[in-house]
Amino acid sequence: MQKVRLILVVFFYVIAVQSQQYKIDTSYTIKSTFTKLLKKYPFITIPEVTTNQDVTAMFDLVYNKEQERTLHFDAFVNTKKKKNPAVIMIHGGGWRSGNKNQMQFLGKEIAAKGYSCFAIEYRLSLEAKYPTGVIDVKNAIRFIKDNARKFNVDPNKIAVLGCSSGGQMAALIGTTNENPIFEDTTFKSKHSSKVNAIVDVDGVLAFKHPESSEGDMAAFWLGGKSDEIPENWKNASALTHTNKNTPPILFICSSIPRFHAGRDDMITILNENKIYNEVQTIPDSPHSFWFYEPWFGQTVSYTVRFLDKIFK
């Protein structure tokens, strides 16, 4: 009897530890942001995405499990073809908040246009500092390539799309293809995390830049302020890594300049190396515009047109 009690005590202790291993910041949501924006933009609506018979949705699939921590993704797979270009989707929230559910609307709508889309869960700054979240997404890319047949994916046609801080991460992931600093050597996979296109939706390209005003949230994720840990601020900036090997990139921008920090310098390098790039700025739009109509439809349209140009 005592042995049984001991086993039960240990069991519930483990459950308690697992449930309290990290805090979750729920401050950045589609609903709360909608309420804030409605005062200035009373015409906005949350998009209605209809079910498409060609798209199969799968939720909370596991791509990595490390001891007590399991990481998931949602998949939106177009079943008309056996090999679609893939779109890896990274949510925003200042590297601290948000979740993969926020990419469902974009995932479903882009998948309906002939893609396989994947909304990735990654570890946020309350749980793990830079570059853990970036490496998480790279591991997810490798897992999806390993299971390309299951998800109707062409492993040679991979795009990474991110919004806000997710856009910053998408640009960093795309500019650090096969960079060992950002690769997990313990992750078992037959593939690299290389991507072939980037869609950066209002994500900064340089943390320390005359146009940048990144502050406490960036410092918290990066492990210190720019004068305390300058190497992280430099290496976490996509601009630092932009070169002749950078894949084509689409910038979808709000009307707020600080979210474009480093973009024009990056474009200069891309143009020097004859790498295709495109800027679409949505006039009089707030940050988080991609969640709401009339900007949601524009975001989908710009994205699909760019991806079609690169992959089809």
Backbone bond lengths (Angstrom), bond angles and torsions (degrees), N, CA, C in turn:
res aa  C-N    CA-C-N  psi(-1)  N-CA   C-N-CA  omega(-1)  CA-C   N-CA-C  phi
1 M - - - 1.467 - - 1.525 110.74 -
2 Q 1.331 115.80 -44.43 1.466 119.82 179.10 1.521 110.89 -62.41
3 K 1.353 115.74 -36.63 1.461 120.36 179.52 1.532 110.41 -64.55
4 V 1.326 115.80 -41.71 1.465 120.13 178.68 1.520 110.48 -63.09
5 R 1.349 116.20 -43.39 1.472 120.40 178.64 1.521 110.88 -61.22
6 L 1.336 116.20 -40.85 1.458 120.65 -179.56 1.529 110.78 -63.35
7 I 1.343 115.36 -42.87 1.467 119.81 178.95 1.525 110.50 -61.83
8 L 1.353 116.27 -42.27 1.462 120.51 179.36 1.526 111.44 -64.93
9 V 1.334 117.21 -40.97 1.461 121.27 178.75 1.531 110.32 -61.08
10 V 1.332 115.00 -46.04 1.472 119.47 179.10 1.516 110.90 -62.75
11 F 1.342 116.11 -42.43 1.466 120.86 -179.17 1.531 110.87 -59.60
12 F 1.345 116.76 -50.09 1.464 119.50 -177.66 1.522 111.87 -70.64
13 Y 1.335 116.64 -27.63 1.468 119.71 175.59 1.531 110.08 -65.98
14 V 1.334 115.76 -43.34 1.467 119.94 179.22 1.524 110.38 -62.82
15 I 1.339 116.41 -43.59 1.459 120.46 178.21 1.527 110.69 -59.56
16 A 1.325 116.66 -43.45 1.470 121.29 -179.18 1.520 111.31 -64.03
17 V 1.336 115.74 -42.67 1.470 119.70 179.83 1.521 110.53 -63.95
18 Q 1.355 115.79 -43.04 1.457 119.43 -179.66 1.523 111.40 -63.66
19 S 1.321 116.78 -38.59 1.462 119.67 -177.22 1.517 112.44 -74.24
20 Q 1.352 117.91 -15.76 1.457 120.63 -177.25 1.532 112.10 -115.84
21 Q 1.320 116.43 17.43 1.452 118.75 -173.19 1.526 113.02 -69.89
22 Y 1.320 117.81 -24.57 1.462 120.02 177.93 1.530 109.19 -157.70
23 K 1.310 115.29 154.55 1.453 121.21 179.42 1.530 109.69 -86.69
24 I 1.310 115.37 154.90 1.465 121.00 178.37 1.520 108.90 -119.79
25 D 1.327 116.56 126.45 1.465 122.80 177.12 1.530 107.99 -94.51
26 T 1.326 116.39 115.45 1.467 121.08 -177.58 1.526 112.18 -106.66
27 S 1.327 117.00 21.93 1.466 120.67 -174.01 1.521 113.64 -72.83
28 Y 1.343 117.07 -27.11 1.468 120.16 -176.60 1.517 109.55 -101.74
29 T 1.329 116.07 102.84 1.457 121.80 179.17 1.520 109.93 -132.29
30 I 1.314 116.24 161.83 1.466 120.76 177.60 1.525 110.11 -63.10
31 K 1.338 116.71 -39.94 1.468 121.17 -177.42 1.517 112.09 -69.27
32 S 1.333 117.56 -47.23 1.465 120.03 -177.88 1.524 111.44 -66.51
33 T 1.323 117.13 -37.74 1.461 120.59 177.94 1.517 110.57 -68.53
34 F 1.319 116.62 -37.58 1.468 121.60 176.74 1.526 110.70 -58.54
35 T 1.323 116.25 -45.19 1.467 121.37 179.60 1.524 111.43 -60.48
36 K 1.319 116.80 -41.10 1.466 121.18 179.51 1.523 111.84 -67.53
37 L 1.318 116.73 -42.07 1.464 120.73 -175.20 1.527 112.99 -77.15
38 L 1.314 116.33 -23.06 1.462 120.91 -174.25 1.528 112.54 -60.35
39 K 1.324 117.25 -30.05 1.468 120.48 -179.11 1.531 111.40 -64.26
40 K 1.315 116.17 -41.79 1.472 120.23 -178.83 1.524 111.91 -89.32
41 Y 1.343 115.80 -28.52 1.467 120.80 -177.18 1.528 109.16 -125.07
42 P 1.331 117.96 73.54 1.474 121.01 -174.36 1.527 114.27 -66.62
43 F 1.329 117.38 -10.51 1.455 121.77 -176.53 1.532 112.98 -90.07
44 I 1.319 118.42 -5.70 1.466 119.62 -173.92 1.528 111.66 -75.16
45 T 1.328 115.06 151.97 1.465 121.46 176.79 1.523 109.28 -138.49
46 I 1.317 115.94 155.54 1.456 120.95 172.77 1.527 107.15 -80.06
47 P 1.325 118.14 128.42 1.476 120.50 -173.69 1.518 113.22 -63.17
48 E 1.311 114.75 149.19 1.456 121.79 174.13 1.521 107.74 -105.39
49 V 1.304 115.98 108.55 1.466 121.07 -179.04 1.522 108.55 -99.69
50 T 1.311 116.26 116.44 1.459 120.45 -177.60 1.524 110.74 -81.05
51 T 1.311 115.50 155.24 1.459 121.20 178.30 1.522 110.10 -69.90
52 N 1.326 116.23 133.25 1.456 121.14 178.45 1.529 108.67 -111.26
53 Q 1.322 116.51 126.70 1.463 120.27 -175.56 1.528 112.96 -65.55
54 D 1.330 117.28 -17.82 1.462 120.99 179.66 1.525 112.93 -87.33
55 V 1.328 117.21 -5.33 1.466 121.19 -176.37 1.524 110.37 -112.81
56 T 1.325 115.01 123.65 1.466 121.42 175.21 1.519 109.09 -101.74
57 A 1.330 116.37 126.68 1.463 121.45 179.91 1.518 110.26 -102.53
58 M 1.329 116.26 135.52 1.466 123.07 177.09 1.524 108.03 -132.26
59 F 1.323 117.20 133.46 1.454 120.50 -172.25 1.530 112.42 -118.72
60 D 1.335 113.87 148.16 1.473 122.36 173.44 1.532 113.30 55.62
61 L 1.305 115.74 43.25 1.451 121.30 173.22 1.525 109.08 -77.83
62 V 1.307 117.65 143.98 1.465 122.00 -176.54 1.530 110.13 -91.91
63 Y 1.349 116.12 129.36 1.460 118.64 173.48 1.530 112.77 -113.87
64 N 1.311 117.31 -15.91 1.465 119.25 178.21 1.524 109.75 -157.62
65 K 1.329 114.85 141.19 1.459 120.41 177.43 1.516 108.34 -136.92
66 E 1.325 115.27 115.12 1.459 121.26 179.46 1.520 108.97 -117.77
67 Q 1.320 116.19 103.90 1.461 121.97 -178.99 1.528 110.03 52.94
68 E 1.330 118.23 -110.91 1.462 119.61 -174.93 1.524 113.17 -89.92
69 R 1.344 118.04 -2.61 1.470 120.52 -174.45 1.521 111.50 -110.31
70 T 1.325 115.77 124.09 1.458 121.66 177.89 1.524 109.52 -114.38
71 L 1.326 116.77 132.75 1.458 122.32 -179.09 1.529 109.85 -110.63
72 H 1.326 116.16 138.15 1.453 122.55 -171.67 1.531 112.43 -121.96
73 F 1.324 114.98 169.26 1.462 121.18 169.37 1.521 108.88 -149.62
74 D 1.330 115.69 159.52 1.454 122.49 172.81 1.520 108.11 -107.80
75 A 1.317 116.91 142.66 1.463 121.71 -178.65 1.519 110.50 -120.38
76 F 1.333 115.67 138.09 1.459 122.75 175.65 1.528 106.04 -127.76
77 V 1.325 115.40 101.71 1.461 121.78 -166.96 1.522 111.09 -110.30
78 N 1.322 115.93 124.08 1.456 119.99 173.39 1.528 108.18 -79.08
79 T 1.323 116.60 123.55 1.462 121.35 -172.22 1.525 113.80 -97.45
80 K 1.317 118.41 3.92 1.463 120.31 -178.12 1.528 111.34 -69.72
81 K 1.337 115.92 -32.40 1.461 120.62 178.98 1.525 110.12 -123.45
82 K 1.330 115.93 155.63 1.460 120.58 -179.61 1.524 112.60 -82.58
83 K 1.342 116.98 -18.45 1.457 120.90 -179.90 1.522 110.51 -133.34
84 N 1.333 115.46 104.12 1.455 121.15 176.34 1.529 110.23 -108.01
85 P 1.328 117.45 151.76 1.461 117.98 164.23 1.535 108.21 -61.15
86 A 1.312 116.30 145.86 1.470 120.87 -179.75 1.521 110.31 -103.88
87 V 1.325 115.53 146.50 1.463 121.79 175.12 1.523 108.36 -122.51
88 I 1.328 116.03 112.12 1.462 122.82 177.55 1.524 107.58 -87.20
89 M 1.337 118.04 123.77 1.468 121.60 -169.87 1.536 110.80 -114.96
90 I 1.355 114.26 129.96 1.467 120.92 -175.72 1.526 109.51 -120.56
91 H 1.307 116.61 119.60 1.467 121.09 -179.05 1.529 111.89 -73.74
92 G 1.321 115.26 160.78 1.460 121.48 176.60 1.512 112.06 -98.45
93 G 1.346 114.75 -169.03 1.461 120.79 -179.26 1.513 112.54 131.90
94 G 1.330 116.89 26.36 1.464 120.71 176.64 1.510 114.33 66.29
95 W 1.349 116.31 29.90 1.478 122.54 -178.34 1.531 112.48 62.29
96 R 1.319 117.07 8.21 1.468 122.21 -171.75 1.523 112.81 -127.19
97 S 1.329 116.94 -33.76 1.457 121.92 -174.40 1.527 109.41 -126.76
98 G 1.335 116.65 -171.03 1.454 121.51 -178.69 1.523 111.52 81.69
99 N 1.341 115.87 170.10 1.468 121.01 177.47 1.519 110.02 -157.55
100 K 1.326 116.09 169.83 1.459 121.76 -173.92 1.530 112.80 -62.90
101 N 1.331 118.00 -24.44 1.470 120.73 179.74 1.523 112.21 -59.72
102 Q 1.324 116.11 -25.29 1.462 120.46 -177.82 1.528 112.97 -69.71
103 M 1.334 116.59 -10.01 1.469 119.98 179.96 1.529 112.05 -101.88
104 Q 1.331 117.23 6.52 1.464 119.82 -175.76 1.524 112.94 -64.30
105 F 1.327 117.51 -44.36 1.461 120.28 -178.33 1.529 110.74 -60.76
106 L 1.335 115.99 -49.14 1.460 120.01 179.08 1.524 110.51 -63.03
107 G 1.334 116.34 -41.97 1.455 120.37 -178.99 1.517 112.36 -60.61
108 K 1.318 116.87 -47.26 1.462 121.02 -178.78 1.525 111.65 -65.22
109 E 1.323 115.65 -41.54 1.469 119.65 -175.60 1.527 111.74 -72.00
110 I 1.318 117.60 -41.10 1.465 120.49 178.71 1.525 110.69 -71.04
111 A 1.319 117.15 -36.76 1.463 120.80 176.97 1.527 111.32 -60.50
112 A 1.310 116.66 -35.85 1.466 121.21 179.88 1.528 111.84 -63.99
113 K 1.329 116.74 -18.50 1.470 121.80 -179.65 1.529 112.57 -91.49
114 G 1.336 116.70 7.49 1.457 119.33 175.77 1.508 115.02 107.98
115 Y 1.327 117.44 30.47 1.464 121.76 -177.64 1.530 110.44 -128.95
116 S 1.314 115.37 161.85 1.466 121.68 167.89 1.520 107.06 -107.36
117 C 1.323 116.68 119.72 1.469 121.52 -173.35 1.527 110.59 -114.08
118 F 1.328 114.87 145.35 1.461 120.39 -174.46 1.524 110.22 -137.22
119 A 1.326 116.61 117.09 1.467 122.41 177.70 1.523 108.17 -93.98
120 I 1.329 116.16 119.84 1.459 121.58 -167.70 1.532 112.30 -102.59
121 E 1.320 115.67 132.39 1.462 121.28 167.09 1.528 108.06 -83.73
122 Y 1.321 116.48 134.68 1.468 120.82 176.21 1.523 108.49 -141.01
123 R 1.306 116.52 160.62 1.463 120.16 -176.44 1.528 111.25 -76.25
124 L 1.328 114.87 128.31 1.465 122.64 -177.06 1.528 110.53 -91.83
125 S 1.321 115.57 174.91 1.469 120.52 -167.67 1.524 114.41 -68.79
126 L 1.336 118.50 -22.29 1.463 119.47 175.69 1.524 111.20 -71.72
127 E 1.322 115.67 -20.10 1.460 120.89 -179.53 1.521 112.02 -102.35
128 A 1.324 116.56 -42.21 1.467 120.45 -175.67 1.523 109.58 -153.57
129 K 1.313 116.71 140.60 1.458 122.24 -178.42 1.535 111.26 -85.26
130 Y 1.335 114.16 168.39 1.466 121.85 171.78 1.520 109.13 -51.91
131 P 1.344 119.14 141.15 1.476 127.75 3.53 1.531 113.87 -99.69
132 T 1.339 118.51 23.74 1.464 121.12 -172.92 1.525 112.70 -55.17
133 G 1.339 117.77 -47.83 1.463 120.56 -178.79 1.514 112.54 -61.52
134 V 1.320 116.38 -38.03 1.465 121.23 178.34 1.522 109.97 -64.15
135 I 1.306 116.75 -44.48 1.464 121.77 179.22 1.524 110.68 -65.96
136 D 1.337 116.79 -36.35 1.468 120.19 175.90 1.527 110.76 -56.57
137 V 1.323 116.02 -48.61 1.472 119.61 -177.95 1.526 110.81 -65.47
138 K 1.317 116.50 -39.08 1.475 119.69 176.97 1.532 110.65 -62.21
139 N 1.323 117.20 -37.89 1.465 120.16 176.16 1.533 111.06 -65.25
140 A 1.326 116.24 -38.12 1.467 120.27 177.81 1.528 110.38 -63.00
141 I 1.321 116.56 -39.83 1.471 120.59 177.80 1.529 109.89 -60.43
142 R 1.311 116.27 -43.95 1.463 120.93 -179.69 1.533 110.71 -64.34
143 F 1.341 116.50 -41.88 1.463 121.03 178.55 1.529 110.53 -61.64
144 I 1.317 116.82 -44.39 1.471 120.84 -179.06 1.528 110.67 -64.86
145 K 1.313 117.61 -38.73 1.468 120.37 175.46 1.528 110.85 -63.91
146 D 1.329 116.19 -41.27 1.468 120.22 178.59 1.527 111.68 -60.71
147 N 1.336 115.78 -29.55 1.460 121.57 -177.65 1.531 111.21 -112.78
148 A 1.326 115.04 35.32 1.460 121.27 -174.18 1.531 112.91 -57.65
149 R 1.319 117.39 -40.68 1.472 119.87 -179.18 1.523 111.97 -63.48
150 K 1.303 115.55 -41.68 1.471 120.39 -179.28 1.523 111.43 -60.85
151 F 1.341 115.86 -35.32 1.466 119.89 -174.13 1.531 113.15 -106.78
152 N 1.343 117.00 15.29 1.473 121.85 178.34 1.535 111.61 53.80
153 V 1.321 115.34 49.85 1.464 121.20 -174.48 1.524 111.03 -114.14
154 D 1.325 115.57 137.49 1.459 122.01 167.50 1.530 106.69 -89.78
155 P 1.337 118.78 108.55 1.471 120.78 -174.78 1.526 114.58 -65.28
156 N 1.328 116.62 -9.01 1.463 120.66 177.62 1.523 112.26 -97.54
157 K 1.320 115.67 4.35 1.467 120.57 178.98 1.533 108.96 -132.02
158 I 1.318 114.65 80.29 1.466 120.89 -176.11 1.525 109.38 -119.25
159 A 1.321 115.93 123.94 1.463 121.54 174.07 1.518 108.77 -111.06
160 V 1.330 115.99 149.21 1.455 120.67 174.15 1.519 107.83 -118.92
161 L 1.333 115.57 127.56 1.468 122.38 -177.37 1.519 108.63 -124.42
162 G 1.326 116.11 132.12 1.455 119.64 177.64 1.511 111.38 -141.16
163 C 1.336 115.67 154.96 1.456 122.28 -178.77 1.523 110.13 -118.52
164 S 1.330 117.33 131.41 1.457 123.22 179.68 1.528 109.86 60.69
165 S 1.339 118.44 -122.89 1.464 119.10 177.16 1.528 110.83 -61.20
166 G 1.325 116.33 -28.37 1.462 120.47 173.17 1.516 111.73 -66.42
167 G 1.337 116.60 -32.55 1.463 120.65 175.34 1.510 111.24 -67.87
168 Q 1.333 116.02 -40.37 1.465 119.97 174.80 1.522 110.03 -58.89
169 M 1.331 116.27 -44.33 1.463 120.66 -179.79 1.530 111.58 -66.60
170 A 1.334 116.59 -39.88 1.468 120.05 179.01 1.521 110.74 -60.65
171 A 1.332 116.28 -44.87 1.459 120.02 179.35 1.524 111.14 -64.42
172 L 1.329 116.63 -39.34 1.469 120.36 178.80 1.529 110.62 -66.37
173 I 1.318 116.85 -42.89 1.467 120.72 178.91 1.527 110.50 -61.19
174 G 1.334 116.14 -43.41 1.459 120.04 -178.60 1.514 114.41 -69.60
175 T 1.320 116.82 -29.41 1.472 119.94 -179.18 1.518 112.70 -90.31
176 T 1.343 117.42 -3.86 1.471 120.33 179.95 1.526 111.21 -117.85
177 N 1.321 115.83 31.99 1.461 119.50 175.72 1.529 110.58 -52.14
178 E 1.344 115.00 124.04 1.466 122.71 176.11 1.535 113.56 61.83
179 N 1.320 116.62 22.14 1.466 121.36 173.93 1.530 107.78 -82.91
180 P 1.326 118.67 117.88 1.475 120.88 -173.57 1.520 114.29 -62.34
181 I 1.333 118.37 -21.67 1.462 121.24 179.07 1.531 110.74 -60.70
182 F 1.315 115.70 -30.60 1.465 120.72 -173.88 1.530 112.48 -110.08
183 E 1.315 117.71 17.00 1.458 120.73 -179.61 1.530 110.70 -108.95
184 D 1.309 116.13 140.62 1.459 123.03 178.49 1.531 108.39 -95.18
185 T 1.314 116.41 104.77 1.469 120.68 -176.79 1.524 112.57 -72.97
186 T 1.333 116.91 -14.21 1.473 119.89 -179.86 1.525 112.38 -89.86
187 F 1.326 116.58 -10.86 1.467 120.26 -177.90 1.524 109.27 -79.96
188 K 1.323 116.24 123.40 1.458 120.81 -176.49 1.524 110.58 -82.09
189 S 1.337 115.05 115.18 1.455 120.77 -178.82 1.518 109.85 -158.73
190 K 1.320 115.86 150.67 1.463 121.26 176.92 1.524 111.69 -90.16
191 H 1.329 116.71 -6.65 1.456 120.41 -173.08 1.530 112.78 -120.47
192 S 1.319 115.23 162.68 1.461 121.51 172.70 1.523 108.78 -88.36
193 S 1.315 116.81 170.59 1.467 121.44 178.27 1.528 111.53 -94.46
194 K 1.309 116.86 16.92 1.470 121.08 -177.29 1.519 111.51 -60.66
195 V 1.349 115.29 137.51 1.459 121.15 174.52 1.519 109.36 -117.69
196 N 1.330 115.76 160.93 1.462 121.39 -172.49 1.519 113.83 -114.54
197 A 1.328 117.06 -2.38 1.467 121.11 177.86 1.524 108.89 -163.30
198 I 1.328 115.73 154.18 1.465 122.55 -178.50 1.525 109.15 -128.31
199 V 1.324 116.57 136.52 1.466 122.21 168.64 1.524 106.83 -122.98
200 D 1.327 115.76 110.65 1.468 122.09 -179.03 1.522 108.60 -105.33
201 V 1.329 115.50 109.78 1.462 121.13 -179.69 1.526 108.64 -99.16
202 D 1.333 116.07 95.76 1.462 123.25 174.66 1.528 113.55 59.11
203 G 1.323 116.16 41.33 1.461 120.85 176.31 1.512 111.12 -112.75
204 V 1.323 117.66 138.04 1.467 121.65 -177.24 1.525 110.79 -67.31
205 L 1.327 115.44 149.96 1.465 121.51 -179.93 1.513 112.17 -106.17
206 A 1.345 116.82 -13.60 1.471 120.88 179.54 1.521 108.75 -147.53
207 F 1.322 116.58 128.40 1.463 121.06 -178.81 1.528 112.17 -78.82
208 K 1.324 116.99 -39.04 1.464 121.23 176.73 1.513 107.86 -108.54
209 H 1.340 114.73 102.90 1.463 120.42 -172.36 1.531 107.44 -160.22
210 P 1.340 118.08 149.20 1.476 119.64 178.91 1.526 113.55 -55.71
211 E 1.330 117.80 -26.72 1.464 120.85 -178.81 1.523 112.50 -91.07
212 S 1.315 116.91 -10.07 1.456 120.50 -173.33 1.528 111.89 -87.90
213 S 1.321 114.78 147.33 1.469 119.47 174.39 1.528 109.62 -135.58
214 E 1.328 116.29 31.01 1.462 120.35 179.22 1.529 109.75 -64.93
215 G 1.324 115.73 139.54 1.454 119.47 -173.66 1.505 114.07 -134.12
216 D 1.333 115.94 -119.22 1.461 121.99 -169.59 1.524 113.62 -62.44
217 M 1.339 117.29 -41.09 1.466 119.14 -176.87 1.530 111.03 -67.50
218 A 1.322 115.88 -39.96 1.462 119.97 176.50 1.524 110.10 -65.32
219 A 1.334 116.34 -44.70 1.469 120.71 -179.58 1.524 111.22 -61.33
220 F 1.331 116.38 -38.97 1.464 120.35 179.87 1.522 110.46 -64.12
221 W 1.342 116.15 -42.45 1.467 120.42 179.83 1.524 111.49 -70.04
222 L 1.334 115.89 -40.16 1.460 120.59 -174.68 1.523 113.45 -81.02
223 G 1.321 116.67 -7.50 1.461 120.09 175.00 1.513 115.13 91.14
224 G 1.331 117.20 14.13 1.459 120.94 178.75 1.517 110.93 155.29
225 K 1.325 116.06 167.96 1.461 121.03 179.06 1.526 110.82 -73.04
226 S 1.320 115.61 166.35 1.467 120.30 -173.21 1.523 112.91 -63.14
227 D 1.332 117.27 -28.88 1.467 119.16 178.25 1.526 112.01 -84.53
228 E 1.329 116.40 -12.52 1.459 121.24 179.04 1.528 112.04 -91.18
229 I 1.324 115.66 -37.17 1.460 120.04 -175.97 1.534 109.11 -142.29
230 P 1.330 117.40 64.29 1.470 122.14 -173.03 1.525 114.08 -60.24
231 E 1.338 117.82 -30.02 1.460 120.04 -178.12 1.521 111.67 -63.30
232 N 1.350 116.40 -38.91 1.466 118.93 178.20 1.520 111.41 -65.57
233 W 1.316 116.95 -41.45 1.460 120.79 179.49 1.526 110.89 -63.43
234 K 1.317 115.89 -34.87 1.462 120.61 178.52 1.528 111.15 -74.80
235 N 1.323 117.05 -50.69 1.464 120.78 -174.70 1.520 113.21 -71.62
236 A 1.336 117.69 -21.65 1.467 120.77 178.13 1.525 112.20 -82.27
237 S 1.330 117.38 -3.94 1.465 122.55 -178.41 1.526 110.33 -94.10
238 A 1.316 116.31 124.68 1.467 120.33 -179.36 1.527 111.40 -60.29
239 L 1.320 117.24 -32.77 1.462 121.10 179.95 1.525 111.44 -57.09
240 T 1.318 116.63 -36.15 1.464 121.64 -179.38 1.522 111.83 -59.18
241 H 1.323 117.04 -34.12 1.463 121.86 -171.93 1.526 113.37 -101.86
242 T 1.318 117.75 -3.28 1.460 121.18 -176.46 1.528 110.59 -67.05
243 N 1.334 115.68 127.66 1.462 120.56 -179.15 1.529 109.70 -157.43
244 K 1.324 116.47 -163.40 1.460 121.60 -176.32 1.528 112.84 -65.26
245 N 1.326 117.45 -16.34 1.459 121.37 -178.40 1.529 114.06 -95.42
246 T 1.317 116.57 -0.90 1.470 120.34 -179.08 1.532 110.28 -67.95
247 P 1.317 118.51 134.08 1.473 120.21 179.54 1.533 111.84 -74.37
248 P 1.317 118.12 166.91 1.475 121.60 176.57 1.520 110.86 -55.20
249 I 1.327 115.49 148.88 1.468 119.16 -175.60 1.528 111.58 -140.64
250 L 1.302 114.76 140.86 1.466 123.16 172.74 1.518 108.36 -112.01
251 F 1.330 116.64 128.09 1.457 122.30 173.17 1.532 107.73 -105.10
252 I 1.323 116.95 119.62 1.469 121.09 172.37 1.518 106.33 -109.03
253 C 1.322 116.39 117.25 1.465 120.71 -165.86 1.521 113.03 -119.99
254 S 1.329 114.89 144.79 1.460 121.15 169.10 1.522 108.86 -78.54
255 S 1.315 115.83 -175.41 1.464 120.14 178.55 1.526 111.78 -90.91
256 I 1.332 117.44 10.70 1.465 121.37 -177.12 1.529 109.10 -101.33
257 P 1.345 118.03 111.15 1.471 121.98 -170.62 1.523 115.56 -58.44
258 R 1.327 119.34 -34.15 1.466 119.75 -172.21 1.529 113.08 -64.58
259 F 1.343 116.67 -21.70 1.466 119.33 179.53 1.530 112.64 -80.76
260 H 1.330 116.13 -0.55 1.461 120.19 -179.77 1.527 111.08 -109.99
261 A 1.309 117.00 12.36 1.468 120.91 -174.82 1.523 111.71 -54.46
262 G 1.314 116.11 123.73 1.452 122.28 178.42 1.517 114.47 90.34
263 R 1.328 116.98 -9.05 1.472 120.24 -175.91 1.529 112.67 -61.24
264 D 1.325 117.13 -49.90 1.467 120.08 -175.69 1.526 111.68 -65.33
265 D 1.333 116.95 -36.10 1.463 119.89 175.87 1.525 110.42 -65.54
266 M 1.314 115.79 -38.05 1.459 120.52 178.26 1.526 110.31 -65.46
267 I 1.317 116.46 -42.46 1.469 120.95 179.52 1.525 110.99 -61.53
268 T 1.311 116.93 -37.13 1.467 120.44 177.49 1.530 110.73 -58.47
269 I 1.325 116.36 -44.93 1.477 120.81 178.90 1.528 110.59 -66.24
270 L 1.334 116.46 -42.56 1.463 120.26 179.63 1.525 110.87 -61.51
271 N 1.326 116.53 -43.55 1.468 120.72 -179.77 1.525 111.67 -65.43
272 E 1.327 116.09 -38.74 1.467 119.96 178.27 1.531 110.95 -61.12
273 N 1.321 115.99 -30.01 1.462 121.05 -178.82 1.531 112.82 -102.03
274 K 1.336 115.17 11.00 1.471 121.95 177.11 1.533 112.35 55.64
275 I 1.326 115.55 41.85 1.468 122.05 177.27 1.528 108.71 -98.62
276 Y 1.317 116.41 127.70 1.459 119.85 -176.49 1.523 111.06 -62.37
277 N 1.323 115.64 133.07 1.459 121.43 174.97 1.516 109.25 -146.58
278 E 1.309 114.60 156.07 1.460 120.48 -173.99 1.521 109.10 -147.26
279 V 1.320 116.67 138.33 1.465 121.93 176.71 1.519 109.06 -118.63
280 Q 1.319 115.81 127.60 1.463 121.74 173.90 1.527 107.48 -124.34
281 T 1.314 116.15 110.87 1.463 121.45 179.28 1.525 109.25 -104.11
282 I 1.316 116.42 127.95 1.467 121.37 -179.64 1.518 108.16 -94.83
283 P 1.333 118.33 110.95 1.466 121.71 -175.16 1.527 113.16 -59.45
284 D 1.338 115.15 144.98 1.466 122.34 175.76 1.531 112.65 49.93
285 S 1.305 115.60 40.11 1.460 119.02 -179.97 1.517 110.24 -110.09
286 P 1.329 117.50 145.68 1.462 121.31 177.39 1.522 110.66 -86.01
287 H 1.314 116.29 167.65 1.452 119.83 167.83 1.534 107.45 -63.99
288 S 1.314 117.60 149.06 1.477 124.47 -174.26 1.529 112.34 74.74
289 F 1.326 116.81 17.45 1.470 121.13 -179.60 1.524 113.21 -57.69
290 W 1.339 116.73 -29.28 1.473 121.29 -173.59 1.523 113.47 -65.96
291 F 1.325 117.58 -16.51 1.464 120.66 179.43 1.528 112.77 -74.64
292 Y 1.341 117.81 -24.07 1.463 121.14 -163.61 1.527 112.81 -127.95
293 E 1.330 114.09 149.00 1.455 119.80 169.60 1.534 108.47 -78.46
294 P 1.336 118.26 143.85 1.473 126.96 15.41 1.533 115.17 -89.35
295 W 1.339 118.01 4.59 1.470 119.95 -173.37 1.522 113.19 -87.35
296 F 1.318 117.62 -24.22 1.461 120.46 178.86 1.524 111.06 -57.67
297 G 1.316 116.38 -48.42 1.467 121.17 -179.69 1.516 111.89 -61.47
298 Q 1.341 116.46 -38.45 1.461 120.41 177.33 1.526 111.16 -64.88
299 T 1.332 115.65 -41.33 1.464 120.51 179.52 1.517 110.92 -60.98
300 V 1.334 116.87 -44.94 1.458 121.47 177.78 1.522 110.75 -62.54
301 S 1.317 116.45 -45.15 1.461 121.37 -177.58 1.526 111.96 -61.93
302 Y 1.340 116.45 -48.28 1.467 120.46 179.38 1.533 110.81 -61.54
303 T 1.335 115.31 -41.67 1.467 120.25 -177.79 1.517 111.59 -65.03
304 V 1.318 116.97 -49.29 1.462 121.42 -176.69 1.525 110.62 -65.47
305 R 1.313 116.10 -40.19 1.477 119.04 179.16 1.530 110.96 -62.30
306 F 1.323 116.41 -42.42 1.474 121.37 177.79 1.526 110.97 -64.78
307 L 1.328 117.06 -48.31 1.458 120.47 -177.97 1.530 111.47 -64.90
308 D 1.320 116.80 -37.79 1.462 120.00 176.09 1.533 110.67 -61.29
309 K 1.309 116.40 -40.44 1.471 121.10 179.64 1.526 111.15 -63.42
310 I 1.347 115.96 -40.84 1.470 120.48 -176.36 1.524 111.73 -78.67
311 F 1.332 117.74 -38.50 1.464 120.80 -168.21 1.525 115.73 -110.55
312 K 1.327 119.26 -17.25 1.468 118.39 -171.68 1.524 112.18 -119.50
